[in-house]
Amino acid sequence: MALQDTRAGARSAQLLQAQIDEHGAWRVLAHALRALVGGRARRRDAARLSNHLRRDIGLPPSAAPPVARGQLW
């Protein structure tokens, strides 16, 4: 026979009950349903990032910097 550890399930039930006690059953249910139905967030396209942010996360710049045309004054 396999050992079944139910402590994790009991802890989850306690946390859920604490949320229900604090916020109410309908609000907790509404947020749980929204989390289930809402889906995942879209991944952001790295091509739309500025060169500064691209450098921060280790990506190369998207385009060459503009050429300097000398001094303006």
C-alpha beads as a LAMMPS data file, in Angstrom:
LAMMPS data file: protein, C-alpha beads

73 atoms
72 bonds

1 atom types
1 bond types

-500.0 500.0 xlo xhi
-500.0 500.0 ylo yhi
-500.0 500.0 zlo zhi

Masses

1 110.0

Atoms # bond

1 1 1 0.000 0.000 0.000
2 1 1 1.291 3.466 -0.882
3 1 1 1.653 6.181 1.713
4 1 1 -0.578 9.143 0.990
5 1 1 0.474 12.444 2.455
6 1 1 -2.613 14.602 2.965
7 1 1 -0.915 17.407 4.864
8 1 1 -0.504 19.514 1.732
9 1 1 -4.206 19.145 0.951
10 1 1 -5.155 20.038 4.509
11 1 1 -2.948 23.130 4.369
12 1 1 -4.596 24.223 1.114
13 1 1 -8.025 23.741 2.644
14 1 1 -7.022 25.841 5.652
15 1 1 -5.717 28.632 3.435
16 1 1 -8.871 28.565 1.334
17 1 1 -11.057 28.664 4.428
18 1 1 -9.067 31.611 5.777
19 1 1 -9.667 33.497 2.514
20 1 1 -13.385 32.699 2.629
21 1 1 -13.600 33.863 6.248
22 1 1 -11.832 37.116 5.427
23 1 1 -13.401 38.026 2.066
24 1 1 -16.594 35.990 1.760
25 1 1 -17.475 32.920 -0.269
26 1 1 -18.841 34.733 -3.330
27 1 1 -15.802 36.952 -3.735
28 1 1 -13.380 34.032 -3.360
29 1 1 -15.433 31.998 -5.852
30 1 1 -15.519 34.881 -8.335
31 1 1 -11.742 35.354 -8.170
32 1 1 -11.116 31.611 -8.475
33 1 1 -13.330 31.417 -11.567
34 1 1 -11.663 34.474 -13.067
35 1 1 -8.261 32.855 -12.527
36 1 1 -9.430 29.642 -14.195
37 1 1 -11.145 31.255 -17.176
38 1 1 -8.837 34.238 -17.633
39 1 1 -6.082 32.262 -19.298
40 1 1 -2.435 33.131 -19.372
41 1 1 -0.922 36.474 -20.142
42 1 1 0.540 36.858 -23.606
43 1 1 4.285 36.835 -23.993
44 1 1 5.556 40.238 -24.975
45 1 1 7.401 40.547 -28.245
46 1 1 11.072 41.407 -27.696
47 1 1 11.185 43.296 -31.001
48 1 1 9.041 46.045 -29.475
49 1 1 11.429 46.696 -26.576
50 1 1 13.711 49.708 -26.522
51 1 1 17.426 49.096 -26.964
52 1 1 17.973 50.042 -23.319
53 1 1 15.647 47.269 -22.098
54 1 1 17.025 44.822 -24.650
55 1 1 20.550 45.461 -23.298
56 1 1 19.321 44.982 -19.709
57 1 1 18.047 41.479 -20.449
58 1 1 21.038 40.476 -22.572
59 1 1 19.679 40.939 -26.095
60 1 1 21.560 42.722 -28.877
61 1 1 20.298 46.125 -30.043
62 1 1 17.530 45.971 -32.626
63 1 1 19.131 48.492 -35.001
64 1 1 22.404 50.332 -35.362
65 1 1 22.548 53.688 -33.553
66 1 1 22.103 56.767 -35.746
67 1 1 25.213 58.228 -37.352
68 1 1 26.476 61.455 -35.789
69 1 1 26.511 64.339 -38.284
70 1 1 28.932 66.587 -36.497
71 1 1 28.196 69.380 -34.099
72 1 1 25.064 71.428 -34.420
73 1 1 26.680 74.681 -33.154

Bonds

1 1 1 2
2 1 2 3
3 1 3 4
4 1 4 5
5 1 5 6
6 1 6 7
7 1 7 8
8 1 8 9
9 1 9 10
10 1 10 11
11 1 11 12
12 1 12 13
13 1 13 14
14 1 14 15
15 1 15 16
16 1 16 17
17 1 17 18
18 1 18 19
19 1 19 20
20 1 20 21
21 1 21 22
22 1 22 23
23 1 23 24
24 1 24 25
25 1 25 26
26 1 26 27
27 1 27 28
28 1 28 29
29 1 29 30
30 1 30 31
31 1 31 32
32 1 32 33
33 1 33 34
34 1 34 35
35 1 35 36
36 1 36 37
37 1 37 38
38 1 38 39
39 1 39 40
40 1 40 41
41 1 41 42
42 1 42 43
43 1 43 44
44 1 44 45
45 1 45 46
46 1 46 47
47 1 47 48
48 1 48 49
49 1 49 50
50 1 50 51
51 1 51 52
52 1 52 53
53 1 53 54
54 1 54 55
55 1 55 56
56 1 56 57
57 1 57 58
58 1 58 59
59 1 59 60
60 1 60 61
61 1 61 62
62 1 62 63
63 1 63 64
64 1 64 65
65 1 65 66
66 1 66 67
67 1 67 68
68 1 68 69
69 1 69 70
70 1 70 71
71 1 71 72
72 1 72 73
